[in-house]
Amino acid sequence: MVSATKKSRRSSTTAIPATPAATVAAGGTGSFESHGTPGRMLAEVLSHHLGPHLSQEDLMVCRLVCKDWCKWLPAERRAVVVRQVRLDENGDIPALTTIPLIFGAAHTVSLYISERILPDVLRTATMVLSTDVFYRHIKHLRLTSTSPLGSKSSTWPFGMPYWPVNLAGMQGLESLTFSGRSADADLLRTVAETCTGLTSLVLGLRHEEAPAHSTLDHGSSLITRPTGIDAIIKLSSLRRLALTLEDSPWDWDEEELGASAQLMALAALTGLTELKLGGAAVHAEAARVFLRAVQGLRCLALVFDALSGRLHERRELNLWKQLQHVELRLQGRVLESDIPLLALGLPANLKSLHLRSCTVSAYSLTALSSLNALTELSFDGWRPAGVPTGEADEQAIATAVCSALVGLLAGPVGEGLQVLRMDLSDPSKDIYSAMPRLAQTWAQGSLRVLHLVNTDGYSLSSTGALASLAGLSGLRDLRVSVKGQACRDDSALRAAWLPPNLTCLELVGVHLPCGEAELSQSGQQLVEANDFCLRRLGGAEEYSPASGSGDEASQTRGSVQQQLREEPAAAAAADPVYRTWNGRGIFECRGHVRLQRLQRLSLHACRYGCCSHLQEALGPLVMPQLTSLELDDVSGLSEADLSGLGALTSLTRLSVCALGHSTISSSSIAHVSKLVGLRQLRWHAGDSLDVPPHPETIKPLRRLGALDISGGQWWRMSRWHVTSAIAEVLPYCEMAVS
């Protein structure tokens, strides 16, 4: 964060020239015009080659070395981020005054603003954006609200799109982004009158640091109302527009307030090349009217529901074919009726398809195999098409749909996917025994994100489905969620089965044991830990309705058995192993190898049995890059486990939900007092008779922007006047209840 304190520590210089004196010749060699010492030449080299790659925090530290470093290092900095906007005693924002002095060449500014700042005060403090000549030349501005869901401390109007900022003088803006909240009609009118050259406008999206347990829906504060649309259509230079439409109960052709009417109003922006609309569904006819008017459109994202009418009109297929990137969200529709458009109009440009509560058939899923440009596919609970007359017919329909789904995911579409999210809650999606086959397809492709939601714990273990994921070296984000009773031994994901390069792991109702250990003296491989899964493999072909012939099931079983034996050894050889003491001897934990690259770990309603206890498994030696951690209702969590959290100094987000743990009290929050980099903290612990934490325990968390507590904690803290004390200790931290 840019602050006035650092300005006082470098009194030797203030202004920064717009361009450095050094010039870099072609081919990477430097040609310098310097009349000073070698130190100045070094500063110029740093400015060109290292300065643009330094983080903002490191850059500010390097500027304190000497006058030359202070002068030249920021010269190439183009983007400035203020993580926590603060006010001084005069009600001004020191960072906005300091930025022009330090980063004179910057053209991008991002401001993270707490909604605890009174609207009138913030509007006055941002007057500098309108009056300072420097900000008239800023090209890109991003305003992000740090207010969490359920905020109790926000002073802004509840539920209304509102940004109390002054942008009247920012005539040079080319892109403007409002994150966390949309903008009201008055501010959008000011933007339309002032920022006549604006080419990109993004309204109301959740910021990238939103808690993982929250949803993307921030209520009505994210929507853009029809009065805001009237202001937006005056921005004739717009090329990119993203917003969330208001869901209106009126039909689109009878009133002027519906989402479809808003979409047709946006047809006045004939220069648009990219449009992303979320929130309410639009009518198919409104989409066609828009496409006919905006001929230069190349990227389009829309939502259609069952009431949106027929999407396919043969005479208008060319309107869809001219698009280069299409994202569709289909809600409650009969997929078979939309196949003509998907298969004929969008096979070469449909990049993202989301199916929500749709009716599918084996034919419709097979027809999707023509979508050779698809990179993202997600679906939740669907209904197999057909009218079964008995249990046998129902099973036959489910088996046919399941077989078509496996064929789709194991074919060219599956190989081209980068993001796949599947809800496996019904028999028509029982693809567990086919996971080794699918994993081979995904390993050859470019899959980066895989979410398996509402899985069956018994099926996961009996088919060895999770063991087949170990070879997905390209996978970065994995989520496995088990439906029904949590923490069963059936639903186990051994750490040695994890893909080797994961950066994000989320488990819901899954037991995560290490299960892979060996004596350091002998080095013998122990496979006894996998016996449970291997024994289950014997009944794989009887369990799954889509398992195929006995020979295919036998091959699947043999493939999984071989992987179970080979993967732990491969994991152990890939990286250094970590040794743990179990009271009888020194053992090497091979599961830790698969956790080293994790940046985000989320455990919900599950157990973590790696080695001896959580304190060791979550240590900085095991996961040195961890920045986000969620421990929600983790079985066996104790006070001793939480005592190790203070060593994870890279954390910026932390969530601990342990309301059912009698040994963990509200005062346990003191264990995170050393995590000075935290920006979001969710702490649910303690019962109704528990003494609330002392405000001094979280006083060191100066960067904390949001503190989320339970309803019982809020009541206790309010009764003991702790909430007001926290407001004084951390004046920019917002309190939320969930």
Secondary structure, 3 states (H helix, E strand, C coil): CCCHHHHHCCCCCCCCCCCCCCEECHHHCEECCCCCCHHHHHHHHHHHHHHHHCCHHHHHHHCCCCHHHHHHHHHHCCEEEECCCCCCCCCCCHHHHHHHHHCCCCCEEEEEECCCCCHHHHHHHCCHHHHCHHHHCCCEEEEEECCCCCECCCCCCCCCCCCCCCCCCCCCCCEEEEECCCCCHHHHHHHHHHCCCCCEEEEEECCCCCCCCCCCCCHHHCEECHHHHHHHCCCCCCCEEEEEECCCCCCCCCCCCCHHHHHHHHHHCCCCCEEEEEECCCCHHHHHHHHHHCCCCCEEEEEEEHHHCCCCCHHHHHHHHCCCEEEEEEECCEHHHHHHHHHHHCCCCEEEEEEECCEECHHHHHHHHHCCCCCEEEECCCEECCCCCCHHHHHHHHHHHHHHHHHHHCCHHHHHCCEEEEECCCHHHCCHHHHHHHHHHHHHCCCCEEEEEEECHHHHHHCCCHHHHHHCCCCCEEEEEECCCCCCCCCECCHHHCCCCCCEEEEECCEECCCCEEECCCCCCCCHHHHHHHHHHHHHHHHCCCCCCHHHHHHHHHHHHHHHHHHHHHHHHHCCCEEEECCCCEEEECHHHHHCCCCEEEEECCEECCCCCHHHHCCCCCCCCCCEEEEECCECCCHHHHCCHHHCCCCCEEEEEECCCCCCCHHHHHHHCCCCCCCEEEEEECCCCCCCCCHHHHCCCCCCCEEEECHHHHHHHHHCCHHHHHHHHCCCCEEEEC
